[in-house]
Amino acid sequence: MKKNTVIEKLKPLADRVLVRPEPQKEEVDGIQLAPGAQEKPQRGVVLAAGPGVYDSGKLIRLDVKAGHKVLYGKNLGTEIHINGEKLLILRQDDILGTI
């Protein structure tokens, strides 16, 4: 069984997006940071996106899709752990833009 099988099968609902955050910086200007001093990442890669939301009976699709690199606000979303990997589930509204 492949390690990422669960991640590949996870389908976010509505306007939710599954994001793999970029690794945290452990060193800044040659200085090793303690785990508590490291900032939470605000960039990541979209692994999966929901279909969108219905408004007046019409499906409004999401602007982001799998593979997009995104910026998102600090301390937003729900952190989940799959196969020892930290991932985030965000609403599309939590995403500030694509890179």
Secondary structure, DSSP 8 states (H G I E B T S, - for coil): --TTHHHHH----TTEEEEEE----SEETTEE--GGGS----EEEEEEE---EEETTEEE--S--TT-EEEE-TT-SEEEEETTEEEEEEEGGGEEEE-
